[in-house]
């Protein structure tokens, strides 16, 4: 009885065990072997990301006017105001710190950033991985990370933050010194 039921189901779905079925299966396997793969050989090949991909946020500290609109727009509270040197562009001396491990990549902060500044945007960095539970970038570290993305070609990639943290810290010191020098020059004028 059980075997009869199996035969009925197989016939209903058109599954027959004959040479024609085996040939069709072999043909399908051969076609699969010669066609291109739907995946990429990461990390040797970079993924093609869509035009409107929302990757890790990047921050242009030189364009920031210190308005704090992005902080107010962030639904996850991963942006923070930090005091810093008052430059000609950033008269209040307020900069934005960022917690990338807490970000939703929703883009509300990017939309809230005034067109005059446009200091926030999404990159094509897919993700940041780390063994640390929480990462908070001070404004200069975030700006340093942004510059390193462009210099090192980290676009379309996932970044192991533990490996690049020393690079970010070194560059952050340079950026902070440059901002302080710019503020001193502005104060002397």
C-alpha positions as YAML, in Angstrom:
chain: A
units: angstrom
residues:
- id: 1
  name: UNK
  ca: [0.00, 0.00, 0.00]
- id: 2
  name: UNK
  ca: [2.77, 2.44, 0.95]
- id: 3
  name: UNK
  ca: [4.66, 1.74, -2.30]
- id: 4
  name: UNK
  ca: [1.50, 2.25, -4.36]
- id: 5
  name: UNK
  ca: [0.91, 5.63, -2.72]
- id: 6
  name: UNK
  ca: [4.51, 6.68, -3.53]
- id: 7
  name: UNK
  ca: [4.02, 5.72, -7.20]
- id: 8
  name: UNK
  ca: [0.81, 7.73, -7.38]
- id: 9
  name: UNK
  ca: [2.49, 10.84, -5.96]
- id: 10
  name: UNK
  ca: [5.47, 10.46, -8.30]
- id: 11
  name: UNK
  ca: [3.20, 10.13, -11.33]
- id: 12
  name: UNK
  ca: [1.09, 13.09, -10.30]
- id: 13
  name: UNK
  ca: [4.16, 15.33, -10.15]
- id: 14
  name: UNK
  ca: [5.57, 13.93, -13.38]
- id: 15
  name: UNK
  ca: [8.58, 12.33, -11.77]
- id: 16
  name: UNK
  ca: [9.55, 9.22, -13.59]
- id: 17
  name: UNK
  ca: [12.69, 7.19, -13.20]
- id: 18
  name: UNK
  ca: [13.70, 6.70, -16.76]
- id: 19
  name: UNK
  ca: [16.65, 7.59, -18.96]
- id: 20
  name: UNK
  ca: [15.01, 10.83, -20.15]
- id: 21
  name: UNK
  ca: [14.74, 12.12, -16.57]
- id: 22
  name: UNK
  ca: [18.36, 11.29, -15.87]
- id: 23
  name: UNK
  ca: [19.46, 13.08, -19.06]
- id: 24
  name: UNK
  ca: [17.45, 16.17, -18.12]
- id: 25
  name: UNK
  ca: [19.11, 16.20, -14.71]
- id: 26
  name: UNK
  ca: [22.58, 15.87, -16.22]
- id: 27
  name: UNK
  ca: [21.80, 18.69, -18.66]
- id: 28
  name: UNK
  ca: [20.76, 20.97, -15.78]
- id: 29
  name: UNK
  ca: [23.99, 20.17, -13.89]
- id: 30
  name: UNK
  ca: [26.11, 20.85, -16.98]
- id: 31
  name: UNK
  ca: [24.39, 24.22, -17.56]
- id: 32
  name: UNK
  ca: [25.06, 25.20, -13.96]
- id: 33
  name: UNK
  ca: [28.74, 24.31, -14.24]
- id: 34
  name: UNK
  ca: [29.35, 26.59, -17.24]
- id: 35
  name: UNK
  ca: [27.28, 29.62, -16.22]
- id: 36
  name: UNK
  ca: [28.68, 32.43, -14.08]
- id: 37
  name: UNK
  ca: [28.29, 32.22, -10.33]
- id: 38
  name: UNK
  ca: [25.77, 34.43, -8.54]
- id: 39
  name: UNK
  ca: [28.25, 35.01, -5.69]
- id: 40
  name: UNK
  ca: [31.59, 36.80, -5.51]
- id: 41
  name: UNK
  ca: [34.86, 35.40, -4.24]
- id: 42
  name: UNK
  ca: [35.07, 37.74, -1.25]
- id: 43
  name: UNK
  ca: [37.58, 39.15, -0.18]
- id: 44
  name: UNK
  ca: [39.36, 38.76, -3.52]
- id: 45
  name: UNK
  ca: [36.46, 40.32, -5.42]
- id: 46
  name: UNK
  ca: [34.46, 43.29, -4.16]
- id: 47
  name: UNK
  ca: [30.67, 43.18, -4.11]
- id: 48
  name: UNK
  ca: [28.71, 45.44, -6.44]
- id: 49
  name: UNK
  ca: [26.50, 47.48, -4.15]
- id: 50
  name: UNK
  ca: [23.34, 49.28, -5.22]
- id: 51
  name: UNK
  ca: [23.53, 53.01, -5.89]
- id: 52
  name: UNK
  ca: [21.54, 53.95, -2.78]
- id: 53
  name: UNK
  ca: [23.34, 51.55, -0.41]
- id: 54
  name: UNK
  ca: [23.44, 52.78, 3.19]
- id: 55
  name: UNK
  ca: [26.79, 51.83, 4.61]
- id: 56
  name: UNK
  ca: [28.70, 53.11, 7.61]
- id: 57
  name: UNK
  ca: [28.29, 56.85, 8.13]
- id: 58
  name: UNK
  ca: [31.21, 59.11, 7.26]
- id: 59
  name: UNK
  ca: [31.80, 62.59, 8.66]
- id: 60
  name: UNK
  ca: [33.48, 65.55, 7.01]
- id: 61
  name: UNK
  ca: [34.62, 67.50, 10.05]
- id: 62
  name: UNK
  ca: [35.72, 70.47, 7.96]
- id: 63
  name: UNK
  ca: [32.19, 70.99, 6.59]
- id: 64
  name: UNK
  ca: [30.38, 70.56, 9.92]
- id: 65
  name: UNK
  ca: [28.77, 73.80, 11.15]
- id: 66
  name: UNK
  ca: [27.99, 72.43, 14.62]
- id: 67
  name: UNK
  ca: [24.21, 72.78, 14.44]
- id: 68
  name: UNK
  ca: [23.48, 69.38, 16.04]
- id: 69
  name: UNK
  ca: [20.46, 68.63, 13.83]
- id: 70
  name: UNK
  ca: [21.78, 65.12, 13.22]
- id: 71
  name: UNK
  ca: [21.89, 64.42, 16.97]
- id: 72
  name: UNK
  ca: [18.24, 65.42, 17.32]
- id: 73
  name: UNK
  ca: [17.20, 63.32, 14.31]
- id: 74
  name: UNK
  ca: [18.94, 60.10, 15.39]
- id: 75
  name: UNK
  ca: [16.30, 57.62, 16.63]
- id: 76
  name: UNK
  ca: [18.89, 55.35, 18.23]
- id: 77
  name: UNK
  ca: [20.86, 58.02, 20.09]
- id: 78
  name: UNK
  ca: [24.20, 57.01, 18.62]
- id: 79
  name: UNK
  ca: [25.31, 60.59, 17.84]
- id: 80
  name: UNK
  ca: [26.65, 62.88, 20.57]
- id: 81
  name: UNK
  ca: [27.68, 66.54, 20.77]
- id: 82
  name: UNK
  ca: [31.28, 67.22, 21.74]
- id: 83
  name: UNK
  ca: [33.01, 70.58, 22.31]
- id: 84
  name: UNK
  ca: [36.01, 71.40, 20.17]
- id: 85
  name: UNK
  ca: [37.96, 74.23, 18.60]
- id: 86
  name: UNK
  ca: [35.90, 77.09, 17.17]
- id: 87
  name: UNK
  ca: [36.80, 77.48, 13.52]
- id: 88
  name: UNK
  ca: [35.47, 79.94, 10.99]
- id: 89
  name: UNK
  ca: [33.10, 77.31, 9.60]
- id: 90
  name: UNK
  ca: [32.13, 75.77, 12.96]
- id: 91
  name: UNK
  ca: [31.50, 78.87, 15.06]
- id: 92
  name: UNK
  ca: [29.85, 77.17, 18.05]
- id: 93
  name: UNK
  ca: [32.75, 74.70, 18.35]
- id: 94
  name: UNK
  ca: [30.40, 71.73, 18.55]
- id: 95
  name: UNK
  ca: [31.36, 68.51, 16.77]
- id: 96
  name: UNK
  ca: [29.62, 65.15, 16.50]
- id: 97
  name: UNK
  ca: [30.82, 61.89, 18.08]
- id: 98
  name: UNK
  ca: [29.49, 58.59, 16.73]
- id: 99
  name: UNK
  ca: [28.83, 55.11, 18.03]
- id: 100
  name: UNK
  ca: [29.01, 52.92, 14.88]
- id: 101
  name: UNK
  ca: [28.15, 49.67, 16.65]
- id: 102
  name: UNK
  ca: [24.78, 51.13, 17.69]
- id: 103
  name: UNK
  ca: [23.78, 52.75, 14.36]
- id: 104
  name: UNK
  ca: [20.73, 51.52, 12.44]
- id: 105
  name: UNK
  ca: [21.90, 53.04, 9.11]
- id: 106
  name: UNK
  ca: [18.46, 54.64, 8.74]
- id: 107
  name: UNK
  ca: [19.82, 57.83, 7.20]
- id: 108
  name: UNK
  ca: [17.71, 60.27, 9.21]
- id: 109
  name: UNK
  ca: [20.82, 62.10, 10.39]
- id: 110
  name: UNK
  ca: [22.03, 62.46, 6.80]
- id: 111
  name: UNK
  ca: [18.64, 63.92, 5.82]
- id: 112
  name: UNK
  ca: [18.69, 66.30, 8.82]
- id: 113
  name: UNK
  ca: [22.17, 67.65, 8.06]
- id: 114
  name: UNK
  ca: [21.64, 71.06, 6.45]
- id: 115
  name: UNK
  ca: [22.50, 71.32, 2.74]
- id: 116
  name: UNK
  ca: [24.87, 74.18, 3.61]
- id: 117
  name: UNK
  ca: [27.07, 71.72, 5.49]
- id: 118
  name: UNK
  ca: [26.35, 68.24, 4.09]
- id: 119
  name: UNK
  ca: [28.94, 66.87, 6.49]
- id: 120
  name: UNK
  ca: [27.27, 63.45, 6.90]
- id: 121
  name: UNK
  ca: [26.78, 60.82, 4.23]
- id: 122
  name: UNK
  ca: [26.68, 57.06, 3.85]
- id: 123
  name: UNK
  ca: [29.75, 55.24, 2.58]
- id: 124
  name: UNK
  ca: [30.01, 51.91, 0.80]
- id: 125
  name: UNK
  ca: [31.66, 50.29, 3.81]
- id: 126
  name: UNK
  ca: [29.42, 47.32, 4.48]
- id: 127
  name: UNK
  ca: [30.07, 46.93, 8.20]
- id: 128
  name: UNK
  ca: [32.49, 47.37, 11.06]
- id: 129
  name: UNK
  ca: [33.35, 44.33, 13.13]
- id: 130
  name: UNK
  ca: [35.14, 44.36, 16.45]
- id: 131
  name: UNK
  ca: [35.66, 42.29, 19.55]
- id: 132
  name: UNK
  ca: [34.71, 45.33, 21.63]
- id: 133
  name: UNK
  ca: [31.14, 45.62, 22.83]
- id: 134
  name: UNK
  ca: [30.97, 49.34, 22.30]
- id: 135
  name: UNK
  ca: [32.94, 51.71, 20.09]
- id: 136
  name: UNK
  ca: [32.50, 55.46, 20.39]
- id: 137
  name: UNK
  ca: [34.40, 57.63, 17.93]
- id: 138
  name: UNK
  ca: [35.22, 61.12, 19.00]
- id: 139
  name: UNK
  ca: [34.73, 63.60, 16.11]
- id: 140
  name: UNK
  ca: [38.42, 63.55, 15.10]
- id: 141
  name: UNK
  ca: [38.48, 59.73, 15.12]
- id: 142
  name: UNK
  ca: [35.37, 59.61, 12.96]
- id: 143
  name: UNK
  ca: [36.89, 62.13, 10.54]
- id: 144
  name: UNK
  ca: [40.11, 60.09, 10.53]
- id: 145
  name: UNK
  ca: [38.18, 56.93, 9.71]
- id: 146
  name: UNK
  ca: [36.46, 58.79, 6.86]
- id: 147
  name: UNK
  ca: [39.80, 59.87, 5.39]
- id: 148
  name: UNK
  ca: [41.25, 56.38, 5.76]
- id: 149
  name: UNK
  ca: [38.34, 54.87, 3.83]
- id: 150
  name: UNK
  ca: [39.25, 57.02, 0.84]
- id: 151
  name: UNK
  ca: [43.01, 56.55, 1.17]
- id: 152
  name: UNK
  ca: [43.10, 52.81, 1.83]
- id: 153
  name: UNK
  ca: [40.32, 51.84, -0.59]
- id: 154
  name: UNK
  ca: [38.08, 50.27, 2.03]
- id: 155
  name: UNK
  ca: [34.93, 50.91, -0.04]
- id: 156
  name: UNK
  ca: [32.66, 47.86, -0.56]
- id: 157
  name: UNK
  ca: [34.34, 46.09, 2.31]
- id: 158
  name: UNK
  ca: [33.78, 45.05, 5.91]
- id: 159
  name: UNK
  ca: [36.38, 46.47, 8.28]
- id: 160
  name: UNK
  ca: [37.90, 44.77, 11.31]
- id: 161
  name: UNK
  ca: [38.19, 47.78, 13.60]
- id: 162
  name: UNK
  ca: [40.58, 46.04, 15.99]
- id: 163
  name: UNK
  ca: [43.18, 45.87, 13.21]
- id: 164
  name: UNK
  ca: [42.86, 49.49, 12.06]
- id: 165
  name: UNK
  ca: [42.26, 51.23, 15.39]
- id: 166
  name: UNK
  ca: [45.89, 52.37, 15.73]
- id: 167
  name: UNK
  ca: [45.72, 53.99, 12.27]
- id: 168
  name: UNK
  ca: [42.53, 55.82, 13.20]
- id: 169
  name: UNK
  ca: [44.01, 57.07, 16.49]
- id: 170
  name: UNK
  ca: [47.18, 58.36, 14.79]
- id: 171
  name: UNK
  ca: [45.25, 60.19, 12.09]
- id: 172
  name: UNK
  ca: [42.80, 61.57, 14.66]
- id: 173
  name: UNK
  ca: [45.62, 63.33, 16.49]
- id: 174
  name: UNK
  ca: [46.72, 64.98, 13.25]
- id: 175
  name: UNK
  ca: [43.19, 66.16, 12.48]
- id: 176
  name: UNK
  ca: [42.66, 67.51, 15.99]
- id: 177
  name: UNK
  ca: [45.96, 69.46, 15.85]
- id: 178
  name: UNK
  ca: [45.05, 70.91, 12.46]
- id: 179
  name: UNK
  ca: [41.68, 72.07, 13.77]
- id: 180
  name: UNK
  ca: [43.28, 73.66, 16.83]
- id: 181
  name: UNK
  ca: [45.81, 75.47, 14.65]
- id: 182
  name: UNK
  ca: [43.03, 76.73, 12.39]
- id: 183
  name: UNK
  ca: [41.11, 77.97, 15.43]
- id: 184
  name: UNK
  ca: [44.21, 79.78, 16.74]
- id: 185
  name: UNK
  ca: [44.75, 81.48, 13.38]
- id: 186
  name: UNK
  ca: [41.09, 82.56, 13.34]
- id: 187
  name: UNK
  ca: [41.36, 83.94, 16.86]
- id: 188
  name: UNK
  ca: [44.46, 86.02, 15.99]
- id: 189
  name: UNK
  ca: [42.69, 87.72, 13.07]
...
